[in-house]
């Protein structure tokens, strides 16, 4: 029985062996010679990264940014200021920020729905803003991102990007 099994194994292995007509010559790579340049780029190791939990504090010699008309108020309030400047036909520099306080509005209309308007019922974080101009004070409800915003006082059109 053992001989029969060995003979069957021998037949299977010889049947799977490639025939002499199909054989291709094996090409063996020549070993590299020291001192000769390589024809392919060497892998470059990535730079070591330093893990930090907080950004590095600014050095004491870092100057503070200058206040300009573009950055005199927080970024989310600028679209409302620019809208008011356009409506009043004045430059944005003539509009001053009197007050602004963070608040949560009861809906997507920032608490100022138009008559018959349906508003999404979700708490919307934002700001109540008062701008001072030569033509009076104007109050806006502004979402935290800056859009949408609405002006208090009869003009509730949405200003959305």
VENZIVEN-V754841 format. One line per field, one symbol per residue. ss: DSSP state (A for helix, B for strand, O for the rest). burial: 1 if it has 24 or more other C-alpha atoms within 12 Angstrom, else 0. Layout:
ss=???
burial=???
//
This chain:
ss=OAAAAAAAAAAAAAAAOOOOOOOOOOOOOOOOOOOOOOOOOOOOOOOOOOOOOOOOOOOOOOOOOOOOOOOOOOAAAAAAAAAAAAAAOOOAAAOBBBBBBBBBBOOOOOOOOOOOOOOOOOOBBBBBBBBBBOOBBBBBBBBOOOOOBBBOOOOOOOBOO
burial=00000000000000000000000000000000000000000000000000000000000000000000000011011111111110000001101110010000100111111000000000011111111100000111111101111111000001100
//
